[in-house]
Amino acid sequence: MTELLVRGARVSASCGGREPDPSLPLLVFVHGAALDRTCWQLQSRYFAFRGFSVVAVDLPGHGRSEGPLCASVEEYADWLAELVEAAGYHQAHLVGHSMGALITLEAAARHPGRISSLTLCGGAAAIPVHPGLLSAAQNGDDIAYRLMASWGHSRRSHLGGHPTPGLWMMGGSIRLWERTPPGVLASDLAACDRYRRGREAARQVGCPTLLISGSQDIMTPNRSANPLRNGIKTLAEVTIEDAGHIMIVEQPDRVIDALDGFLTGL
């Protein structure tokens, strides 16, 4: 664990079990809506022991980071650029999942000098949110967490599917969302629903980019990434079989393999 100061607020982050080393390149992991740094625990630990300084961050108002929440994907992207500077770096490799993929995509477009590479897990040019889910989140209804879990996981994970014997994938995700402070999920989903710059941002991305998709992702299905394919100049793709939208938890080793191959190739 480490703490950084961004915009006068304390930001909590995991370093994968090793203190950041200024001589090593910085690798920043950005979580999705109403999640926190713990969803990256296996990836962050792997890369912290393989030549990177790792920061798996709690976005403002999430996890143990102080608020306030950012109101838009664009604001989160500017905040992320400030985080890289607060960590003592001029550049970073960014890895984002879901809402975090929108944030890192926008950050790479707005702050190209600060971004060495970009990895989008469950990435898309836009992530529209079902009105029923938005309403449930705004009302603090527990059904919002259950809908997110149901739509976010593959069929295998609905039946169990956790890589650790005895643990339930769906239940673990629901508990993680339930511990989020009131209003966070509604704010994050609204920010995703309002984001309209994905197509333009893709055309502005100049760094090498990896798109990691789940074969059973119904939240950001394959076609939703077409504007990324058409716009990003240097794009590699990996599809993980038997994985849904939350592939970083469902298939963490395959995500690690894809990301390791990409970063090694750079």
C-alpha positions as CSV (number, residue, x, y, z in Angstrom):
1,M,0.0,0.0,0.0
2,T,1.1,3.5,-0.7
3,E,-0.6,7.0,-0.6
4,L,-0.2,9.8,-3.0
5,L,-1.5,13.4,-2.9
6,V,-3.6,14.5,-5.9
7,R,-5.6,17.8,-5.9
8,G,-5.0,18.0,-2.1
9,A,-6.7,14.6,-1.4
10,R,-5.1,11.4,-0.3
11,V,-5.1,8.7,-2.9
12,S,-4.7,5.0,-1.9
13,A,-2.9,2.6,-4.2
14,S,-1.5,-0.9,-4.1
15,C,2.1,-1.5,-5.3
16,G,1.9,-5.2,-5.7
17,G,4.0,-6.0,-2.7
18,R,7.0,-3.9,-3.6
19,E,7.8,-0.3,-3.1
20,P,7.9,1.7,-6.3
21,D,11.4,2.1,-7.8
22,P,11.9,5.4,-9.7
23,S,14.4,3.7,-12.0
24,L,11.7,1.3,-13.3
25,P,8.8,2.2,-15.7
26,L,5.5,3.0,-14.1
27,L,2.5,0.7,-14.7
28,V,-0.9,2.1,-13.5
29,F,-4.0,0.0,-13.2
30,V,-7.4,1.7,-13.2
31,H,-10.5,-0.1,-12.0
32,G,-14.1,0.0,-13.3
33,A,-17.3,1.5,-12.0
34,A,-17.7,1.3,-8.2
35,L,-14.8,-1.1,-7.9
36,D,-11.4,-0.5,-6.3
37,R,-7.7,-1.5,-6.6
38,T,-8.3,-5.0,-5.1
39,C,-9.7,-6.3,-8.5
40,W,-6.1,-6.0,-9.8
41,Q,-4.3,-7.8,-7.0
42,L,-3.0,-10.7,-9.1
43,Q,-1.9,-8.5,-12.0
44,S,-0.3,-5.9,-9.8
45,R,1.7,-8.4,-7.9
46,Y,2.9,-10.2,-11.0
47,F,4.2,-7.0,-12.7
48,A,5.7,-5.5,-9.5
49,F,8.2,-8.4,-9.5
50,R,8.9,-8.2,-13.2
51,G,10.5,-4.9,-13.9
52,F,7.8,-2.3,-13.2
53,S,6.8,0.1,-10.5
54,V,3.1,-0.7,-10.0
55,V,0.3,1.6,-8.9
56,A,-3.1,0.0,-8.8
57,V,-5.1,3.0,-7.8
58,D,-8.4,3.7,-5.9
59,L,-10.1,6.4,-8.0
60,P,-11.2,9.5,-5.9
61,G,-14.0,8.6,-3.6
62,H,-13.5,4.9,-4.2
63,G,-11.9,2.3,-1.9
64,R,-9.7,4.1,0.6
65,S,-9.1,7.2,-1.5
66,E,-10.5,10.5,-0.4
67,G,-13.2,12.2,-2.6
68,P,-14.7,14.1,-4.2
69,L,-15.9,11.8,-7.1
70,C,-15.1,13.1,-10.6
71,A,-18.3,13.9,-12.5
72,S,-17.1,12.7,-16.0
73,V,-14.7,10.4,-17.7
74,E,-12.9,13.5,-19.0
75,E,-12.3,14.7,-15.5
76,Y,-11.1,11.3,-14.3
77,A,-8.7,11.3,-17.3
78,D,-7.2,14.7,-16.3
79,W,-7.0,13.4,-12.7
80,L,-5.1,10.3,-13.9
81,A,-2.5,12.5,-15.6
82,E,-2.0,14.3,-12.4
83,L,-1.6,11.0,-10.5
84,V,1.3,10.0,-12.8
85,E,3.0,13.3,-11.9
86,A,2.3,12.8,-8.2
87,A,4.0,9.4,-8.4
88,G,7.1,11.2,-9.6
89,Y,6.9,10.2,-13.3
90,H,6.7,11.9,-16.6
91,Q,5.2,8.9,-18.4
92,A,3.3,5.7,-17.5
93,H,1.9,2.6,-19.1
94,L,-1.9,2.6,-18.4
95,V,-4.2,-0.5,-18.0
96,G,-7.9,0.2,-17.6
97,H,-10.9,-2.0,-17.2
98,S,-14.5,-1.0,-18.2
99,M,-15.0,2.5,-17.0
100,G,-11.3,2.5,-16.3
101,A,-10.8,1.7,-20.0
102,L,-12.8,4.8,-21.0
103,I,-10.7,6.8,-18.5
104,T,-7.3,5.6,-19.8
105,L,-8.5,5.9,-23.4
106,E,-9.4,9.6,-22.8
107,A,-6.2,10.2,-20.9
108,A,-4.1,8.8,-23.7
109,A,-5.9,11.2,-26.1
110,R,-5.7,14.3,-23.9
111,H,-2.2,13.8,-22.4
112,P,-0.2,11.9,-25.1
113,G,3.1,12.9,-23.7
114,R,2.4,11.2,-20.4
115,I,1.3,7.8,-21.8
116,S,3.8,5.2,-23.0
117,S,1.3,2.4,-23.8
118,L,-2.4,1.7,-23.3
119,T,-4.2,-1.5,-22.4
120,L,-8.0,-1.6,-22.5
121,C,-9.7,-4.5,-20.8
122,G,-13.4,-4.7,-21.8
123,G,-12.8,-1.5,-23.7
124,A,-15.2,0.2,-26.0
125,A,-15.8,3.6,-27.6
126,A,-18.9,4.0,-25.5
127,I,-20.6,2.2,-22.6
128,P,-24.3,3.1,-22.6
129,V,-26.1,2.0,-19.4
130,H,-29.5,0.5,-19.3
131,P,-32.1,3.0,-17.8
132,G,-33.3,0.4,-15.3
133,L,-29.8,-0.2,-14.0
134,L,-29.2,3.6,-13.7
135,S,-32.4,4.0,-11.8
136,A,-31.7,1.1,-9.4
137,A,-28.2,2.6,-8.7
138,Q,-29.6,6.0,-8.1
139,N,-32.1,4.6,-5.7
140,G,-29.5,2.5,-3.9
141,D,-31.4,-0.6,-4.7
142,D,-29.4,-3.9,-4.2
143,I,-30.7,-5.2,-7.5
144,A,-28.2,-2.8,-9.2
145,Y,-25.3,-4.9,-7.8
146,R,-26.9,-8.1,-8.9
147,L,-27.6,-6.9,-12.4
148,M,-23.9,-5.8,-12.7
149,A,-22.7,-9.2,-11.5
150,S,-25.1,-11.1,-13.8
151,W,-24.3,-9.1,-16.9
152,G,-20.6,-8.8,-16.1
153,H,-19.7,-12.5,-15.7
154,S,-19.6,-15.4,-18.1
155,R,-21.9,-18.4,-17.9
156,R,-19.1,-20.4,-16.2
157,S,-18.9,-17.8,-13.4
158,H,-22.6,-17.9,-12.8
159,L,-22.1,-21.5,-11.6
160,G,-19.1,-20.9,-9.4
161,G,-16.0,-20.7,-11.5
162,H,-13.6,-19.0,-9.0
163,P,-9.9,-19.9,-9.5
164,T,-9.7,-20.3,-5.8
165,P,-11.6,-23.5,-4.7
166,G,-14.6,-22.8,-2.4
167,L,-15.1,-19.2,-3.5
168,W,-18.0,-17.9,-5.6
169,M,-17.3,-15.5,-8.4
170,M,-20.7,-13.8,-8.5
171,G,-21.0,-13.4,-4.7
172,G,-17.6,-11.9,-4.4
173,S,-18.3,-9.3,-7.0
174,I,-21.6,-8.4,-5.3
175,R,-20.0,-8.0,-1.9
176,L,-17.3,-5.7,-3.4
177,W,-20.0,-3.4,-4.9
178,E,-22.1,-3.5,-1.7
179,R,-19.2,-2.1,0.4
180,T,-18.9,0.9,-2.0
181,P,-20.1,4.2,-0.4
182,P,-23.6,5.4,-1.3
183,G,-23.9,7.2,-4.6
184,V,-20.6,6.0,-6.1
185,L,-22.1,3.4,-8.5
186,A,-24.8,5.8,-9.7
187,S,-22.2,8.5,-10.3
188,D,-19.9,6.1,-12.2
189,L,-22.6,4.6,-14.3
190,A,-23.9,8.1,-15.2
191,A,-20.3,9.2,-16.2
192,C,-20.1,6.1,-18.5
193,D,-23.5,6.7,-20.0
194,R,-22.7,10.4,-20.8
195,Y,-19.3,9.7,-22.4
196,R,-19.4,10.4,-26.1
197,R,-15.8,11.1,-27.0
198,G,-14.6,7.5,-27.6
199,R,-14.5,7.6,-31.4
200,E,-12.6,10.9,-31.4
201,A,-10.3,9.9,-28.6
202,A,-9.4,6.7,-30.5
203,R,-8.2,8.8,-33.5
204,Q,-6.0,10.9,-31.1
205,V,-4.3,7.9,-29.4
206,G,-0.7,7.7,-30.7
207,C,0.8,5.1,-28.3
208,P,0.8,1.3,-28.8
209,T,-2.5,-0.1,-27.6
210,L,-3.7,-3.6,-26.6
211,L,-7.4,-4.5,-26.5
212,I,-8.3,-7.5,-24.3
213,S,-11.9,-8.8,-24.8
214,G,-13.9,-11.5,-23.2
215,S,-15.6,-13.9,-25.7
216,Q,-18.8,-13.8,-23.6
217,D,-18.8,-10.0,-22.8
218,I,-22.4,-8.7,-23.1
219,M,-21.6,-5.3,-21.5
220,T,-19.0,-4.3,-24.1
221,P,-19.6,-6.7,-26.9
222,N,-17.2,-7.1,-29.8
223,R,-18.9,-4.7,-32.1
224,S,-18.7,-1.9,-29.5
225,A,-14.9,-1.8,-30.0
226,N,-15.1,-1.2,-33.8
227,P,-14.5,2.6,-33.4
228,L,-11.3,1.7,-31.5
229,R,-10.2,-0.7,-34.2
230,N,-10.9,1.9,-36.9
231,G,-9.3,4.8,-35.0
232,I,-6.3,3.7,-33.0
233,K,-3.2,3.6,-35.2
234,T,-1.3,0.8,-33.5
235,L,-3.7,-1.7,-32.0
236,A,-3.2,-5.4,-31.0
237,E,-6.1,-7.6,-29.8
238,V,-6.5,-10.6,-27.6
239,T,-9.8,-12.4,-27.0
240,I,-10.1,-14.5,-23.9
241,E,-12.4,-17.5,-24.3
242,D,-15.0,-18.3,-21.6
243,A,-14.7,-14.8,-20.1
244,G,-17.2,-12.1,-19.7
245,H,-16.8,-8.4,-19.1
246,I,-15.0,-8.8,-15.8
247,M,-12.2,-11.0,-17.3
248,I,-9.6,-9.4,-15.1
249,V,-11.1,-11.4,-12.2
250,E,-12.6,-14.4,-14.1
251,Q,-9.4,-15.2,-16.1
252,P,-6.6,-13.3,-14.3
253,D,-3.8,-15.5,-15.6
254,R,-4.8,-15.1,-19.2
255,V,-5.0,-11.3,-18.8
256,I,-1.5,-11.4,-17.3
257,D,-0.2,-13.5,-20.2
258,A,-1.7,-11.0,-22.7
259,L,-0.4,-8.0,-21.0
260,D,3.0,-9.5,-20.4
261,G,3.4,-10.4,-24.1
262,F,2.3,-6.9,-25.1
263,L,4.6,-5.1,-22.7
264,T,7.5,-7.4,-23.5
265,G,7.0,-6.7,-27.2
266,L,7.4,-3.0,-26.6
